[in-house]
């Protein structure tokens, strides 16, 4: 390895200007899209030079910003101080220096534009520190792989027994154990059986935003707006119209969910070798990640009744990471069969016993607490029929009954599903209403244990426990104080284990 590589300041590929320019235009469009549509509609009535001038000015400013952002973005390696150095900025300059021992993982990402012009983005993850992740856009593949290898090889030299992970293709001398590819048909099944209520929420949010923007642009007179709104027939006036709209929204929700799954997980490929897991996926942003078991903190297996019937499971791997980047520290692998989830757990955990030593369920007090909190919005909503004449108490009662039944059903399902299980090596938390989640962590990887006892728990012999890992917390409320014996056992395993926790 060249010890003088990257000594002098390096710039991104010249095509990086194009990537920055496209990102700038996209951000501007997201902010001013409603105004832009308004201008286009108005232009159809009367042409004005300002409709050409404003977009032209925006494009020129984006070009200037992209050029100076590219010119000021430089990176190099300070071999004497053993750190990666980055400077960036347009109007002000940011200077960032990352010691080699702070680097946890290096990944490759490629957006659609980057794949078209044949460049990569290099993401340097500094999990466990206050420093945010560093992303170098528009870098050639050879340079990206060389820089990745240098950074993590230096880290290995400093921490000889520490496993590190970086994005790379499986080496020829690494024996492939098994491969999982997510076919289009299975992707469609995931989209159809996933939580399409999120897609429904996105539609409602979009329609609300559209209504607010256009009402502000076209109906400056509030009285006129109310008058126009009054002419629109309410869906509830006709059950037939309401049913059609509900079906249309449901189909759109499923379509959005399917499209989101296709974009995020397109061409997903998981390869297990003797040393690590290699994962590549994504259409809009193609991501490559390689990881070894030591950085894994929590493994979650997720399914729902429909997916379970289709033999579809998702494995979500939580890595060691800072609080600020908790979302970035999670790797999701969907579309797995039950046998594949066992293979992943076997690879990550090796041969460990999972024989149950203690199983805990929450006390009924936890269910009552959830119900009490759920009743607060209902009580507050009673203000509506009191203050708004158009809404009478009988209409509010229909809503109240529906909400109460739904809330009780949801909280009862959650209460019945919650379970905390201890074995000799593992801690497993299970919960879920529709989506069923099973979180597993190795006991020796726990960082600390917190125990809280509100005064009203003391007579019942209950406690709240939180088990802290480098990838997040596992909490359990209103559990029998007998669990304290297992908390002491966990602390004993933490103190006596000679294994590195990450």
N, C-alpha and C positions, 0 to 999 in steps of 0.2 A: 504494500500500500504506500502511495506517495505521501511522505510526511510533509511535503510542501504544497499539497493540493489545497486550493481555496484560500491560500494565504493572502492573495491580493483581492480587493473588493470585486464582487461579481454582480452582474445585472441579470435581470430576467431576459428571456428571449425577446427579440424586437417585436414579435407578434403579441407580446404581453400588453402592448398599447391597445391592440384591438380588443383583448379580453377586458381590460379596465374600462375602455370606452363603452362596450356593450353592457357591462355591469352598471355604469353610471346612467346610461339611457334607461335601463330597466327600473332603477330606483326612482328616477324622475317620473317615468310613466306611472308607476304605482301610486305616487303622490298626487299627480294631476290628471289622472285618466278621466275623471268626470268632467273637468273643465275642458279637456281636449274634445270629448264627445259633444259637449255643448257648442264649442267653436265650429265643429264640423257641421252640426245641424243648422246653426245660424248662417254658415257660409253658403248653404244651399239656397238661401233666400237672397242674400246680397253679398257679393264678394268684397273683401276688404284686405288691403295689403298687410294689415297687422297679423292676419292669420298665417301668412307666410313668414313674416319677420320674426315673430315670437319663436316658432320652432327652429328657425335658422339660428337665432341667438343661442337657444338651448344647445343645439348641436355644436356650435363653435365653442361654447363654454365647456362642454363635455370633452371635446378634443383637447383643449388647453389643459384641463384638469388631468386628463389621462396621460398626456405627454410629461407633465412635470411630476406626476406620481411615479411614472416609470423611471424618469431620470434620477429621482431622489431615492429610489428603492435599491439598496445595495446590501450584500451580505458577504461574510467571509468567516474564516476560522482563525481564532487567536490561539496558536499552538502553545505559546508560552503560558498563558493563563488557562488553557484547556477549556475554551468556551466558544460557543457559536455567537456571532455578533451580527445584528441586523439594524440598519437605519432606514427610516421611511418617513414620508410626510410630503405635504404640498406647501402649505403656508407655515407650518411649524415642523420641526424634525423630532422624531422619536428615536431614541437610542436604546436598543434592547440587547442585553448580553445574557446568554443562558449557559451556565456551567454544564459540562457533559454529564455529570452525575444527576442533574435534574431532569434529563430527557428520559421519558418513559417509553414512548412509542413514536414511530415515524410511519405515516400512511401515505398512499397515493390517492388522489382524487382527480377525476376528469369530467368536466361538463361537456355538453353536446358540442359547443364551439371549440373547446380544447381538443376534443377527439377529431373534429373535422380538420383542424390545422396541425394536428400531430404533436401536441405538447401535454405536459402534466402539471398538476399542482402538488406540492409537497407539504404535508401537514405535520408539524413537529409538536407532539403532545408533551406538556410538562406537568403531568398529573402529580398531585401531592404538593404543589407549590402554589403561590399566589399568582404566578405569571400565567397569562392566558395562552392558549395555543397559538402557534405561529404558522401562517400559511404563506407559501411562496408560489404565486401564480406563474404560469407560463415559463416552465423550465423544461429543457430537453430531457428525454428519458435517460440517456446515458449519464448526464450530469446529476439528475435526481437520484438514480440508483447509487452513483459513486458517493454523493453527499450522505445519503441514508446509511450506507455501509460504514463510512468513516465515523459518523456520529455515534452509532451504536457499538462499533468495535472498540472505540475509546471508552465507552461506558463499561463495556465488559472487562476491559483491562483494569479499570478502577474498582469494579465489583466483580471479582472473578467468579463468585458463586451465584450471581444474579442473572436470571433469565430475562432477556429483553426481546422485544418483538418489533419487526419492521416489515414494511410491505415489499414483498419480492415473490417471484415465481418459485414453486418448489424446486429444490436443487436436484440434480440428476442422482446424487448419492442418497437422497431421501426417499425411502420406500413408501409409496402411496398405499395407505391402509384401506381407504374407501373414499368414494366420491358421491356427492349429492348434487344433482342439477334440478333446478326448479323449472319445469316445463310450463308452457303457456296455459295448457288446460288446467293444471293445478293452481296456477296463479289466478285464473278466473274463479275457481272454487273458493280460494282464500278471500277474494274480493266480495263474492256473493255471501259468504258465511261470516264475514267480519262485522265489526260494529258500524253498520251503515247509518246509525243515528248521528254519528259525527258528520257524515255527508249531509244529512238533513239539517244539522246545525249550521253547516257552511252555507247551504242554500238560503236559510232564513237570514243569516248574517249578511249575505250578499244582497238579498232583496231589500233588507232594511237600509243598508248603506246606499243602495241605488235610489230608494225612495227619498231618503234624507237629502242626498246630493241634488237630485232633480227638483225636489220641492223647494230647495233653497235657491236654485238657479231660475226656475220657471214660475214659481209662485211666491213672489216677494211679499204679496199681500196675504196676511194670515187668514183674513175673512174669506178671501177668494179660494184659498186652499181648502178651508173647511167646507165651503159650499160645493167645490168639485168632489171632495172626498165623500160628501153626503149623497151624491148622485150614483156612487158605485154600489151595486147591490152586495150585501153581506153574504158570505158563503153559507152561513147558518140559516138563511132564509129558504134555502133549498137543500134538502139532504142529498139530492142527486148531484148537484153541483159540488157540494162539499166532498162527496165520496170520490168524484172524478179528480178533483184537485188533490185529494189525499193520495190516490193511486199514482198520479203524475209525480208528486213530490217524492213518494216512496221509490219509484223507478229511477228518478233523477239521483236520489241519495245512493241507491245501489250502484248506479253508473259512475258517480263521483268516487265512491269507495273503490270500485274495480280499477278505475283509471289511476287513482292514487297508488294502489298496490302495484300495478303494472309499471308505473314510472319509477317507484322506489326500489322494487326488487327484480326488475327485468334482468334476465340472463344470469340469475344468481347461481353461483357455483361454489360449493364447499368441498375442499380437499383436505383430508386428514393424512398427514405423514407421521413418521415415527417421532418427530420432534414438535410439530405445531399444527394448528389449524389455519388454512389459507382460505379466505373468503373474498369473493369478488361479486359485485352486484350494482345495479342502478342503470337507468336510462338517461335521465336528465343529468345526474351526477354519478359517474362511475367510480366506485370506491373499492380499493384493495386494502385488506387488513390481514396481517399475520399475527397470531398470538400463541403464547405458551401458557400452560396451566397456572404458573405461579402468580400472574397478575390477576387472575380471575378471583373475584370476591364473592359474588352471588350468581347463581344460575337459577333462572325462573323458567318453568315450563307452563305454557299458557294454552288453553283450548276453551271451547264452549260446547254445549250439547250437540249442536249441529256439526261442528268441526270434528268432535269426537266420533260421531257416527260416520263421518267421511274419512276418519283416520288422519286428521290434519292437526299437527301440533306446532307451536312456535317456541323456540328456545331463545331467551333473552339473557345475554351474558353481560354482567356488570363488572367493569374493570376498576382497578384502583384509580381514583381521580379526585380532583379538588371539588368543592361544593359548587363553584361557579360553572363547572363543566360537567355536571352530573348527566345531562342528556347526551353529551358527546362520549361519555364513558360507557354507554350501553350499546351492545351489538346485537341486533335481532336477526334470527335465522328462521324464517317462516316455512310452512309447507312440508314439514318433516313428518315422517311416519313414526309410530310409537317406538319401533326398533331403533330408528336413527337417534332418537333422544337418549336412549340407553347407551348407544355407542359414544355419543358426545360426553355424557356424564362419566362413562368408564374411562375415556381418554383424559378428561380433566382431573378426575379424582383418583384414578388408579384403583387398586384393590383395597377397599375399605369396607368395614362392616356397616350395614345400615339397620341392624336389629334395633327395634324400638326399646328404649329404656325408660322413657317417661313421656306421656301424652297429656296435654293440657288443653282445656276448653275454657272460654270466658264464662264468668258468672252472669246470671240473669240481669245483674246490675248494669252490665254493659249494654244490653238490649234496651233497658229502660232509659239509659243516658242517651242513646241514639234517638229514641222516640221523642224524648223531651226536646232535644235540639231540632228535630224535624217538625215539631209543632210550632216553633217560633215563627217561621215564615207564614204559617196559616193564621196565627193570631194577628200578626201585623197586617195581613191582607184584609182583615175585617174592616180596616179603615176605608177600603174602596167603596163598599155600598153605603157607608155613612157619609162620605164626602162627595161622591159622584151620583147625581140624581138619576142618570141614565141606567145605572146598575142597581137592581133591587136585591134584597136579602135572599130571595128564593134562588136567583141566578147564582149568587155567591155560594149558597148551600150546595148546589150541584158541583161546583168546583171544589168546595171543601171536602165533600164526601169522596170524590174521585182522588183528590190529592192524599187524603188520609189513608185510604185503602192502599194506594200505590206505595206510600211512604212506609206503612206497616209491613207490607209484603217485602219490600226491598230490605229493610233493616232486619226482619226476621230471617230472610235468606242469608244475609251476611253473617248474622249472629250464629246460625246453625252451621255455616261452612267453616268458620274460623277454628283452626287447630294449630297447636305448637308441639312439635315432636323432637325429642332428644334421642340421639343414639350415641355410641361411643365416640364417633368422629364428626357427626353432622348435627346441624340444627335445621329443621324444616318447618316453614310456616305455610299453611294452606288457607285460602280464602277465596271468595268470589260469589257474585249473584248470577250473572250470565256467563261472563268470562271467568273461568276457573284457573287460579294461579297457585303454583307450588314453588316456593322460594327455598333454595338450599344453599347453605354456606358451611364451610369447614370451621369447626369450633376454634382451632388454633389460629385462624385468621381474624378472630374478633379482636378489636382494638381495646374496647372497654365495655363495661356493663353499667347501666343506670337503673336504679330502683326507686320508685316514688310511691308513697302511700298517703293519699288524702285522708283527713281525719275520719271521714265517714266510712272508709274502708276497714279501719282498725277492728271494729267489732265483728265484722264479717270475715276477717282474716284474709283480705285481698290485697294485691299490689299491682302496680303498673311496671312493666319492665321494658327496657330499650337496650338492644344489643348493637353496638356500633362497629361497623366495618369501614375499611377505606373506600368502599363503593356505596355507602349509604347505611341507613339504620333499619333494623327489624324490630318493630314495636308490637307489644301485646298488652291489652288493658284488662283490668278486673279479673286477674287470674289468681288461683289459690296460692297462698304463701308457701305451700310445699315446693313451689318452683325455686325457692331460694337455695335449696340443696343443689339443684342443677346449675344455678348461677355460680355457686362456689366451685362446682366441678369445672365449669367453663373457665373460670379465672385460674384454676389450677393448671388446666391444659394450656392456657395462654402463657403462663409463666414458665412451664417446664418444657414446652416444645422447642426443639432446636431448628425447626424448619423456618425458612424466611417467609414472611407473610405476603411479600410481593416482589 
